Amino acid sequence: LKRVVPLQRSTEGDGLTTQFDMAAVADVGLLKMDILGLRTLTVIKNALKLIQSTRGEQINLDEIPFDDPLTFELLAKGETAGVFQLESSGMRQVVMEMKPDRLEDIIALVALYRPGPMARIPDYIAGKHGTRKITYLHPALQPTLEQTYGVIVYQEQVMEIARHLAGFPMGAAETLLRAMRKKKHDEMAALRGDFLDGAHEHDIPRDTAEEVYRQMAVFAGYGFNKAHAASYAINAYQTAYLKAHYPAQFMAAQLTSLMDAKDKVALYVQECRRMEIEVLPPDVNAGDAGFTVEDGKIRFGLAGVKHVSRAAVEAIAAERTSRGPFRDIFEMSARLEPGKLSKLALDSLARAGALSSLTGSRAQNVAAAEQAMDWGARVYRDREAGQTSLFGQADGSGALQPLSPALPAVPEYPRIELLAMEKDRLGAYLSGHPLGAVEEQLSQLVTASIRDVAAGAARGDVLVGGIIASYRKRVTRAGRMMAHFILEDLSGVVEATLLPDAYEKCSAALAEQAIVVVRGRAEMDDRWRDDREPGGQHRLLAEAIAPLDDADAVASIRTANNSRGPRSARSGRNGPTDTNRTSAANNVPDKPVSSPGRVHIRVPGAPTSNAVGRLKEMIGRFHGDTEVLLHLQMGRQERRLRLGPHYLVSRDRRFTQAVQDLLGADAIWME
């Protein structure tokens, strides 16, 4: 084997790393197996446990019906958040269009929703609903493609076509498929001749055979085999079935599996709200490590609280089960063995609201956390040494505990601060939402909800509002700054991108927990990731951001949005188009601009780069609805340059003064 299979060896530390050439492994007849771990299987297992513990039902997934109307109704509505393989916004849209009513449809959808075959999804859907006449390149293809409405869907169909149209034996058909999958062009060229010769012997016209071969090659490069697609589809159906019939248990299991991904937690908490399932805050007297179900409501898992370990949760649960509920933060600390719960974890539990069933307000428990840990450790050690207090109080087991110290006399946190602490410690708002107080104000400003954008229901130019949950900056290859941020409203969350030109104008508005209005373009991000995370996510390409409390800035981006009129969204496999580029380079606006008058700015013949940068920043800062014309002094001549619609300004005296300070008193005038 060592002689046949090339080995690559590299010594790393004290170990020896050996890497096999997998193609050579297959060439010598060894079986290569890929073992794939799926989080979904854990979700299903935990959901079944919750169903049994809360409803007393033991579900055998091997016995569930595959024609369940409630499950297919859920899919047809696009309520696929948490449903394996079907929850991306792009896939959700396709599911709603297809309206699957049999397992075979889900199998086909899983196989087709891939970079190459997905172009045939409309043909499959039209064939299914009878809006397209099903045709075949040759009648001999009908037995193979009839079940998939004339569309090549599976790798097995490629092999069947090779056998039926060209007389390939099974081994040769498999060799052809493998060559197409691995894009072995030399081998494909040789097999193409064999295919055309075999098709000729079966009276297939050459041009028809060539087109069939071309379609096979295009499909096979990305296609699934049916066994793979069926396995995924069964998991997809099972998760949809559980969500349709046991929504609280299924969503609790989903949330447990994603506790470390705070952005996903927020997304699924929003989904629970949409499903009218209440998510209760964590509680040291009621919760468990994972998310649990109580009377149809979901209790937030204690291990999902930031800085709280599973070992700490297990210690809390064991003590609570053994000697009853905790009364106050001091008594709780005294009952837990020192080292089981850190000061940071106790502080985090207090800030997250997990001590709300104990005595005192959240602010009091946060203020008392450090003292409680020190006091509790002393009491625990004294009790272990056999020392007790004559002036104690009985705990749940009847043992005498020292009287707890008084809680600090501090006022409760403001509502907005309580919510911010929940978001930081839990990844989601549970007891309310910062947008609750401005919900009506936002509704009068926006043209679409974030849920509409994320689901693909809103496309093209939109005006949305929400709170910036998080953001990250990065430097482009050209050395310019841009940013990605998560925008959240009461309906959902969406990922947004702020490209360099827009970043230069709006970066000051980027701040976590900032409530903003965003003008941008809703579009599809169809970059492909892998089998477990298909592409097709909808996102927002932000072009302007304004703080909600800045009335002038909000009015400015609303005016700009209205003046541009409708525009279709654009996206592509090479990423978004930077629509912030103007046509200044060719002295023509991107589109006609209907704005009140124009602003003229005269720029000296040799302006410094700093002056140009500051002028650009000013134009962005005072964005409005008035067109800008630059007058460039070039020797004895003056050239007039019309900026595009993304560089409109407001007729603001502060802008005029800023330009005059930069370029001179007669550098700006209006018409």
Secondary structure, DSSP 8 states (H G I E B T S, - for coil): -TTTS-EEEEEETTEEEEEE-HHHHHHTT---------HHHHHHHHHHHHHHHHH-----GGGS-TT-HHHHHHHHTT--TTSTTT-SHHHHHHHHHH---SHHHHHHHHHHSSTTGGGGHHHHHHHHHTSS----SSGGGHHHHGGGTT---BHHHHHHHHHHHH---HHHHHHHHHHHHTT-HHHHHHHHHHHHHHHHHTT--HHHHHHHHHHHHHHHTT-B-HHHHHHHHHHHHHHHHHHHH-HHHHHHHHHHHTTT-HHHHHHHHHHHHHTT--EE---TTT--SS-EEETTEEE--GGGSTT--HHHHHHHHHHHHHH----SHHHHHHHS-TTSS-HHHHHHHHHHTTTTTSSS-HHHHHHHHHHHHHHHHHHHHHHHTT---TTEEE-TTS-EEE------------HHHHHHHHHHHHSS--S--GGGGGHHHHHTT-SS-HHHHHHTSS-EEEEEEEEEEEEEEEE-TTS-EEEEEEEE-SS-EEEEEE-HHHHHHHGGG--TT-EEEEEEEEEEE----BTTB-S-EEEEEEEEEEETT-HHHHHHHHHHHHHH--------TT----TT--SGGGT--SS----SSEEEEEE-SS--HHHHHHHHHHHHHTEEEEEEEEEEEETTEEEEEE--GGG-E---HHHHHHHHHHH-TTSEEE-
